[in-house]
Amino acid sequence: MRSPIIQCQQLNHVYSGKVALHNINFELDAGEPIGLVGPNGAGKTTLLSILSGFLRPTSGTVRLFGHPPGATQLIGKVSALPQDARLDPSFTIAEQLVFYARLQGLTKQQATLEAGRVLENVSLQEATHEKPGALSHGMAKRVAIAQALIGKPELILLDEPTAGLDPVSIRTVRAIIAEQSSATTFIISSHDLTELDRLCQQILLLEKGILQPETISINEQQAATRFITLQMETCPAQEVMAKLQAIEGVLQVINPQKNEFIVAYNLDLQPNMDLQLMQCININHWQYRQLSRGKTLEEKLFFRG
Amino acid sequence: MHPGFFYQLLLISQFELKQGFATRKGLLSLVTFGVVWYFILLYPLRFAAELLVEEKGLRQYFSFFDFIGFGSLQHWPIPEFGVFWQIALIIFPMLSITLAADQTCSDRERGTLRFIVLRSSRNSIFFGRFAGVMVIQTLLICVTALSTFALVLYRDATLFTLAIPNVLIIILNLILAVLPFTAMMATLSAKVKSAGQATVWAILIWTFLAGIISGFAYYLPALAFFKFLIPGFQLSDLAQLSEWQTLQLAYIPILQSLTLLALGRWIMARQPL
């Protein structure tokens, strides 16, 4: 029987009288990347800090691979990208990465190779002999991601991995996560819901320190009611809604944002709803930008019901 | 297989040594110390030693050094070591307060400690940094003691065999003298936000604790026992001793260091990073 990689039971954390986490209970299995979302101050960084062993919880139990966070048994098995952490400005990137790799038990030679490998992963080989002060914010972030990859850990906790990165670097990070997710479980805290929508199969939602009761699955294969999200070029919203509503099998059409429509429909009544929508757009000479199955993660999380 | 505690401790203390000797900041501190020590060696130490040699030659009944409260200088068979002993007992604890102030605090504030704690126990970090700073100070003590040794031989090369045990005693005693100061700074560094804060707290604790305990002990002599808590409490007594007698008080810094390190380890284990 597979045991969960993370177990949290009745986890509470209080910062100088303010509740940051309240009675958090969850278990996570190894597998596809898991997203951790919530508004600012919801407790995401606190939760990741506790899982990483940077913070001691006020009460409750946390186990990673059956061990408390920070246990020596987790060295090389669990890694993290802490938010806003910076490397020592006195040493070069290579010196520090080699040091970290050696702390994980690698020999000097292995550590040097590993430092090169992780820097190559984040496309920063040219920064090997630079000191942190010479790097831009985005480069420093990529180096911080590189240190999390040392030794190919089984679990990597990423706190805002793409914040402050340019689009090319974001693609690099996304590619790293996609490449390594077969061997490594990623837990990604982010405000970029589009990013999480692409990467994660499971989402944990934290609000005001409380984990929402249902974890949100990206996969809607089992549901009877399906959704299609339609993004249009400039169009007459009322007319679009009326015409979409008239298609057989459509249960509801909503217009959450300008030029965006979510169509709820019954799969049994209309198995080819995407084709019906395309035909409707074509007949009316409208221009569409994107048609995708399911609701966006933003809709799922913040406009439930 | 997980890397062991001592392996990590060794790596962390090696990195601390690199910080002390192979970085611009570390080298700047060393050069400053070197220049200051050069002038101490060249002027106060050499001149005081020459004066002592002259006094011994005159066999006078009134001693200048007795008058200024440094009569114990004359108990040392080699005057240079007597003077070095008095100067070093003041300089090295003070140096320790500044040199050992930043064992973990700036790394914690910058977040660098989070990268390290992901792959090392907090105990390894705490004791590794402490060990690294102790090695740096030991090397500085050795260099200063050996430079004094060279000064002795320059004056009289026949003192070589007599000087060797003196150098060893002084090195050992000075290491013991800085031990509780370094442990105090390790403990403060585990709690405060910067090296500056650690130094200020060290001075406050050192002066106020000593003042308060002395004040209470004046009215209730039983409380004088608490003076043992103050790092450097034994230094004034130590300054009056010479040669192997100086090791009589070695238990005080050792017990102080163990107590402070236990407290520091407790703080480090609980400190948010």
Interface residues (C-beta under 8 A of the other chain):
Chain A: S49 S52 G53 F54 L55 R56 G70 T72 Q73 I75 G76 V78 S79 A80 P82 D84 A85 R86 L87 D88 S90 F91 E95 Q96 F99 Y100 R102 L103 Q104 G105 A144 Q147 I150
Chain B: M1 H2 P3 F5 Y7 Q8 L11 I12 F15 K18 Q19 T23 R24 K25 G26 D107 R110 G111 T112 R114 F115 I116 V117 L118 R119 S120 S121 R122 R270 P272 L273
